[in-house]
Amino acid sequence: MKRVFNTSKLIALFAISLFAVSCSVKGELEDIADEFEETNNDAKVEQVEAN
């Protein structure tokens, strides 16, 4: 019975870790997307100014 409890505890910890990593990756991707959008907007402004 103790082995089953330890296994379920490990599975729960793994699930929590996976959730934390996915949230972290999502946050990083949002930051990269924001930075890309700003760069893209700057490029559009420069292109308009050049024309």
N, C-alpha and C positions, 0 to 999 in steps of 0.2 A: 504494500500500500504506500509506503514511503517513497518508493521508486516512482510510482505513478504521480504522486504529488510533486516530486522534483521535476519530472518531465513536463507536467503542465505548467509549473512555475517557469521553467526555461522557455517554453513556447510563449508564455505571456510576456516575458522579458524580451524575447526576440521580436514579438509583434510591436511592443512599445518602441523598441530601438528602430525598427523599420519605419514606423510612423514618424519618429523624430527626424530620421534621415530624410524622409520624403518631404517633410515640412521645410527642412533646411535647404534642400535642393530647389524646392519651389520658390523660396525666398531669393535664392541666388539667381534663378532664372528670371524672376521679376525684376531684379536689379539690373541684370544684363539687358533685358528688354527695354527698360526705361532709358538706360544709357544709349542703346542703339537708336531709340526714337529721338533722343536729343541730338545725336550725331546726324541722323537723317534730316531732321528739321534744319540744323545748321547748314548742311549741304544744299538744301533747297533754297535757303536764303541767299547763300553765295551764288547759286546758279541764277537766281532772279536778278541779283545785283550785277552779275556779269552780262546778262542780256540787256 
